Amino acid sequence: MDDALRFGWFIPTYGDSSTIGDPANHESPSLELFERVARSAETAGFEYALVPVATECYEAWISCAMMAARTERLKMLVAARPGLIQPTLTAKMISTFDQLSGGRLCINLIAGGGYAEMAADGVFYEHDERYEAMDETVTIMKDVWAESAPVTFEGKFFQVENAVVRPRPLQQPHPPFYLGGISPAAREVGAKHADVYLLWGDRADRIKPEIEDIRARAAAHGRADQLKFGMRLQVLVRETEEEAWEAADRLIAPAAEKLKKRRESGMGAESHADARMRAIAAETAGDDYRLDTHLWAGITTVRHGAGVMVVGNPEQVASTLDEFVDIGCSEFCLSGYPHDEEADRFGQMVMPYFESRLATPR
């Protein structure tokens, strides 16, 4: 199905809350929380679950392995961070996970939030160097999965000699690669290697030229037909539009002090995508953070990362997502607060609008 849609959810391995920035409503990270969210996502009809990577998060690979063992169909979108683990070992981890989970694995290529964050883990690459290392890492992994003979590679960041990786991945030729980012370096690596390019929320008319640019870059690598596009969005759906906007306002109401800290912190300072989120927050500040009729940037004021939220009743949320489908998106990686409850609401109230177009029927 060329027009088939895929939906992913998010497991908050740093904890969860019904109101951001309110310690009284914060649920600490735990196996019980992760499993509850994962099972809600699976029941709702989400195909995969994104697991984040940050200092405050539980380790992503271990968390994903635990969740794969506690669900039936849900795939794990796990982060691969070039430079932290040697490419051949990363390849072996991926193929082992893919085999043991029955093909329930996708790979999220992460360059890191900034120099300081990576330096704390012992990686000292500048922004564009991190994408060069990513290019070499993925090239090596693809080679060792595909070649029957031992692989030798000598690059700027990595050298391997007579590398052999077993087992091979169950998914062929390998699990799908996801990549997000809007810098020229990110776009180039994504165009060369990604199966799905995830763009952070903005108005559809501003996302469209970005898709066109990345698709043109992919065409230069002979991959124009191989690259799909998706949106990384927050979502909040209620029975009525009025209820939805009231819930959105409550979501960030306790976070005034957090907003100040967010503005003063250097969190995500080197991320072009995070800089875009801060710019959107500033752009919409005078309009209650309304970016579009049903797109809201309020969360960008209190957290880093993808913060644009789709807000409305079920029909309005579905219609807004369809605006992105119309410009070429076929995937949506969503999240909402608290994550188990919002997954349930989306599955019951919005997923039926897309039932006939799902790549994997519920």
C-alpha positions as CSV (number, residue, x, y, z in Angstrom):
1,M,0.0,0.0,0.0
2,D,1.7,3.2,-1.2
3,D,-0.6,5.3,0.9
4,A,-0.4,3.1,4.0
5,L,0.0,5.0,7.3
6,R,2.0,4.0,10.4
7,F,1.6,5.4,13.9
8,G,4.2,5.3,16.7
9,W,3.9,6.2,20.4
10,F,6.4,7.2,23.0
11,I,7.6,5.6,26.3
12,P,8.7,8.2,28.8
13,T,11.6,6.6,30.5
14,Y,12.3,9.7,32.5
15,G,8.8,9.5,34.2
16,D,5.4,10.8,33.4
17,S,2.9,13.4,34.5
18,S,-0.5,14.9,33.9
19,T,0.8,18.4,34.4
20,I,4.3,19.3,33.3
21,G,6.5,20.8,36.0
22,D,4.3,19.8,38.9
23,P,6.2,17.5,41.3
24,A,3.0,16.4,42.9
25,N,1.8,14.9,39.7
26,H,5.1,13.3,38.6
27,E,5.3,9.5,38.3
28,S,8.9,8.3,38.7
29,P,10.3,6.0,36.0
30,S,9.7,2.3,36.6
31,L,9.2,-1.0,34.9
32,E,5.5,-0.8,35.8
33,L,5.1,2.6,34.1
34,F,7.0,1.6,31.0
35,E,5.0,-1.6,30.6
36,R,1.7,0.2,31.2
37,V,2.4,2.8,28.5
38,A,3.7,0.1,26.1
39,R,0.6,-2.1,26.5
40,S,-1.7,0.9,26.1
41,A,0.1,1.9,22.9
42,E,-0.2,-1.7,21.6
43,T,-3.9,-2.0,22.4
44,A,-4.5,1.4,20.8
45,G,-3.1,0.2,17.5
46,F,0.3,1.9,17.5
47,E,2.9,0.0,15.5
48,Y,6.0,1.1,17.3
49,A,7.2,2.9,20.4
50,L,10.0,5.5,20.5
51,V,12.2,5.4,23.6
52,P,14.2,8.6,24.3
53,V,17.9,9.1,25.0
54,A,18.9,11.8,27.6
55,T,20.7,12.0,30.9
56,E,17.5,11.7,32.9
57,C,16.2,8.7,31.0
58,Y,16.7,5.0,31.7
59,E,19.0,3.4,29.3
60,A,17.2,2.9,26.0
61,W,18.5,-0.5,24.8
62,I,17.7,-2.3,28.1
63,S,14.4,-0.5,28.4
64,C,13.4,-1.6,24.8
65,A,14.5,-5.2,25.4
66,M,12.3,-5.3,28.6
67,M,9.3,-3.9,26.7
68,A,9.7,-6.2,23.8
69,A,9.5,-9.1,26.2
70,R,6.3,-7.7,27.7
71,T,4.3,-7.0,24.6
72,E,3.1,-9.0,21.7
73,R,3.3,-6.9,18.5
74,L,4.7,-3.5,19.4
75,K,8.0,-2.7,17.7
76,M,10.7,-0.8,19.6
77,L,12.3,2.3,18.0
78,V,15.6,2.3,19.8
79,A,18.4,4.9,19.6
80,A,21.7,4.2,18.0
81,R,24.3,6.9,18.9
82,P,27.4,6.7,16.7
83,G,30.6,7.0,18.7
84,L,29.4,5.5,21.9
85,I,29.6,1.9,20.7
86,Q,31.8,0.5,17.9
87,P,29.8,0.1,14.6
88,T,30.3,-3.7,14.4
89,L,29.1,-4.2,18.0
90,T,26.1,-1.9,17.3
91,A,25.3,-4.0,14.2
92,K,25.5,-7.2,16.3
93,M,23.2,-5.8,19.0
94,I,20.7,-4.7,16.4
95,S,20.6,-8.0,14.5
96,T,20.4,-10.0,17.8
97,F,17.6,-7.9,19.0
98,D,15.9,-8.2,15.6
99,Q,16.1,-12.0,15.6
100,L,15.1,-12.5,19.2
101,S,12.1,-10.1,19.0
102,G,10.8,-11.6,15.8
103,G,11.6,-8.5,13.7
104,R,10.1,-6.0,16.2
105,L,12.9,-3.4,16.0
106,C,13.5,0.0,14.3
107,I,16.6,2.1,14.7
108,N,16.5,5.8,15.6
109,L,19.8,7.4,14.5
110,I,20.7,10.0,17.1
111,A,23.6,12.4,16.7
112,G,23.3,13.8,20.3
113,G,21.9,17.0,21.8
114,G,25.1,18.9,21.9
115,Y,28.9,18.8,22.5
116,A,28.6,18.9,26.3
117,E,26.1,16.0,26.4
118,M,28.3,13.8,24.2
119,A,31.5,14.8,26.0
120,A,30.0,13.6,29.3
121,D,29.8,10.1,27.6
122,G,33.4,10.4,26.3
123,V,32.6,11.4,22.7
124,F,34.3,14.7,21.6
125,Y,32.8,15.4,18.2
126,E,31.5,18.8,16.9
127,H,28.0,19.0,15.4
128,D,28.8,18.1,11.8
129,E,31.4,15.5,12.9
130,R,28.7,13.6,14.7
131,Y,26.9,13.2,11.4
132,E,30.1,12.2,9.7
133,A,30.5,9.5,12.3
134,M,26.9,8.5,11.8
135,D,27.5,8.1,8.1
136,E,30.5,5.8,8.7
137,T,28.7,3.8,11.3
138,V,25.6,3.1,9.2
139,T,27.8,2.3,6.1
140,I,29.8,-0.2,8.1
141,M,26.6,-1.8,9.6
142,K,25.0,-2.1,6.2
143,D,28.2,-3.7,4.8
144,V,28.6,-6.3,7.5
145,W,24.9,-7.3,7.2
146,A,25.1,-7.6,3.4
147,E,28.5,-8.9,2.6
148,S,29.3,-12.6,2.6
149,A,33.0,-12.0,2.9
150,P,34.7,-10.2,5.9
151,V,34.5,-6.4,5.7
152,T,37.4,-4.1,6.0
153,F,36.8,-0.3,6.3
154,E,39.0,2.6,7.0
155,G,37.4,6.0,7.6
156,K,37.9,9.2,9.5
157,F,36.4,7.9,12.7
158,F,36.3,4.1,12.5
159,Q,38.5,1.4,11.1
160,V,37.6,-2.3,11.1
161,E,39.5,-5.2,9.7
162,N,38.0,-8.5,8.5
163,A,34.7,-7.9,10.3
164,V,32.1,-10.6,10.4
165,V,28.8,-10.1,12.2
166,R,26.4,-12.9,13.1
167,P,23.5,-13.3,13.3
168,R,22.2,-11.4,10.3
169,P,19.0,-9.3,10.9
170,L,15.7,-11.0,10.6
171,Q,14.2,-8.0,8.7
172,Q,15.8,-7.7,5.3
173,P,18.0,-6.1,4.3
174,H,18.0,-4.7,7.9
175,P,15.6,-3.0,10.4
176,P,14.4,0.4,9.2
177,F,16.4,3.4,10.0
178,Y,14.7,6.6,11.3
179,L,16.4,10.0,11.5
180,G,15.3,13.5,12.5
181,G,17.0,16.8,12.3
182,I,16.9,19.9,10.0
183,S,20.6,20.9,9.8
184,P,22.2,20.4,6.4
185,A,24.4,17.7,7.9
186,A,21.4,15.8,9.2
187,R,19.5,16.1,5.9
188,E,22.4,14.8,3.9
189,V,22.9,11.7,6.1
190,G,19.2,11.1,6.3
191,A,18.8,11.3,2.5
192,K,21.6,8.8,2.2
193,H,20.7,6.3,4.8
194,A,17.2,6.8,6.4
195,D,14.1,4.8,5.6
196,V,11.9,7.3,7.5
197,Y,12.8,10.9,8.0
198,L,10.9,12.3,11.0
199,L,10.3,16.0,11.1
200,W,9.4,17.9,14.2
201,G,6.1,19.7,14.4
202,D,5.4,22.9,12.4
203,R,2.7,24.1,10.0
204,A,2.3,21.8,7.0
205,D,3.0,24.6,4.6
206,R,6.4,25.1,6.3
207,I,7.2,21.4,6.4
208,K,6.5,20.8,2.7
209,P,9.6,22.6,1.4
210,E,11.7,20.7,3.8
211,I,10.3,17.4,2.5
212,E,11.1,18.6,-1.0
213,D,14.7,19.4,-0.1
214,I,15.3,16.1,1.6
215,R,13.7,14.2,-1.2
216,A,15.9,16.0,-3.7
217,R,19.0,15.0,-1.7
218,A,17.8,11.4,-1.6
219,A,17.4,11.4,-5.4
220,A,21.0,12.4,-5.7
221,H,21.8,9.1,-3.9
222,G,19.4,7.2,-6.0
223,R,16.9,6.8,-3.1
224,A,14.0,9.1,-3.9
225,D,11.5,6.2,-3.9
226,Q,13.0,4.6,-0.8
227,L,12.6,7.4,1.7
228,K,9.4,8.0,3.6
229,F,8.5,11.0,5.7
230,G,6.9,11.3,9.1
231,M,6.0,13.9,11.8
232,R,7.1,13.8,15.4
233,L,4.2,15.5,17.3
234,Q,2.5,15.8,20.7
235,V,-1.3,15.1,20.7
236,L,-4.2,16.0,23.0
237,V,-7.7,14.9,22.1
238,R,-10.9,15.3,24.0
239,E,-14.6,14.9,23.1
240,T,-15.0,18.6,22.4
241,E,-12.6,21.3,21.3
242,E,-13.3,23.4,24.4
243,E,-12.3,20.5,26.7
244,A,-9.1,20.0,24.6
245,W,-7.9,23.6,24.9
246,E,-8.7,23.7,28.6
247,A,-6.7,20.5,29.1
248,A,-3.8,22.0,27.1
249,D,-3.8,25.1,29.4
250,R,-3.8,22.9,32.5
251,L,-0.9,20.9,31.1
252,I,1.7,23.7,31.4
253,A,0.0,25.8,34.1
254,P,2.3,24.7,37.0
255,A,5.4,25.2,35.0
256,A,6.1,29.0,35.2
257,E,9.4,28.4,37.0
258,K,10.3,25.6,34.6
259,L,9.7,28.0,31.7
260,K,12.3,30.4,33.1
261,K,14.8,27.6,33.5
262,R,14.1,26.4,30.0
263,R,14.9,29.9,28.6
264,E,18.1,30.2,30.6
265,S,19.4,26.7,30.1
266,G,21.7,25.7,27.3
267,M,19.7,22.4,26.8
268,G,19.7,21.4,23.2
269,A,21.7,24.5,22.3
270,E,23.5,22.9,19.3
271,S,20.3,21.2,18.0
272,H,18.9,23.0,15.0
273,A,15.6,21.3,15.5
274,D,15.4,22.4,19.2
275,A,16.4,25.9,18.1
276,R,13.4,25.8,15.7
277,M,11.1,24.9,18.7
278,R,12.4,27.9,20.7
279,A,11.8,30.1,17.7
280,I,8.2,28.8,17.3
281,A,7.6,29.5,21.0
282,A,8.8,33.1,20.6
283,E,6.8,33.5,17.4
284,T,3.5,32.4,18.9
285,A,3.9,33.9,22.4
286,G,1.5,36.7,21.7
287,D,-1.2,34.4,20.5
288,D,-1.3,31.9,23.4
289,Y,1.2,29.8,21.5
290,R,-1.4,29.0,18.8
291,L,0.8,28.0,15.8
292,D,-2.2,27.1,13.6
293,T,-5.9,26.4,14.2
294,H,-5.2,23.1,16.0
295,L,-1.4,23.3,16.4
296,W,-0.1,24.5,19.8
297,A,3.4,25.4,20.9
298,G,2.8,25.8,24.6
299,I,4.9,22.7,25.5
300,T,8.0,24.2,23.8
301,T,8.2,26.7,26.6
302,V,8.6,24.1,29.3
303,R,10.6,21.2,27.7
304,H,13.2,20.6,25.1
305,G,12.6,18.3,22.1
306,A,9.6,18.0,19.8
307,G,7.0,20.2,21.5
308,V,4.3,21.1,18.9
309,M,1.0,19.6,19.9
310,V,-2.1,18.8,17.9
311,V,-5.1,19.9,20.0
312,G,-8.8,19.3,19.4
313,N,-11.7,17.0,19.2
314,P,-11.3,13.7,17.3
315,E,-12.3,15.0,13.9
316,Q,-10.1,18.1,14.3
317,V,-7.1,16.0,15.3
318,A,-7.5,13.6,12.5
319,S,-8.0,16.4,10.0
320,T,-4.8,18.2,11.2
321,L,-2.8,15.0,10.8
322,D,-4.3,14.6,7.3
323,E,-2.8,17.9,6.3
324,F,0.6,16.3,6.8
325,V,-0.5,13.3,4.8
326,D,-1.4,15.6,2.0
327,I,2.2,16.9,1.8
328,G,3.8,13.5,1.7
329,C,3.9,12.1,5.3
330,S,3.0,8.5,5.9
331,E,4.2,8.1,9.6
332,F,3.3,9.8,12.8
333,C,5.4,9.4,16.0
334,L,3.1,10.8,18.7
335,S,3.0,11.3,22.4
336,G,0.8,12.9,25.1
337,Y,0.3,13.3,28.8
338,P,0.0,11.1,30.7
339,H,1.2,8.7,28.1
340,D,-0.9,5.6,28.8
341,E,-4.1,7.6,29.1
342,E,-3.5,9.7,25.9
343,A,-2.6,6.6,24.0
344,D,-6.0,5.1,25.1
345,R,-7.9,8.2,24.0
346,F,-6.1,8.4,20.6
347,G,-6.8,4.7,20.0
348,Q,-10.5,5.0,20.8
349,M,-11.2,8.5,19.4
350,V,-8.8,9.2,16.5
351,M,-7.5,5.9,15.2
352,P,-10.8,4.9,13.7
353,Y,-10.5,7.8,11.2
354,F,-7.4,6.1,9.8
355,E,-8.5,2.4,10.1
356,S,-8.7,1.7,6.4
357,R,-5.3,3.2,5.7
358,L,-3.2,1.6,8.4
359,A,-0.2,-0.4,7.1
360,T,-0.7,-2.9,9.9
361,P,-4.4,-3.5,10.8
362,R,-5.3,-3.2,14.4
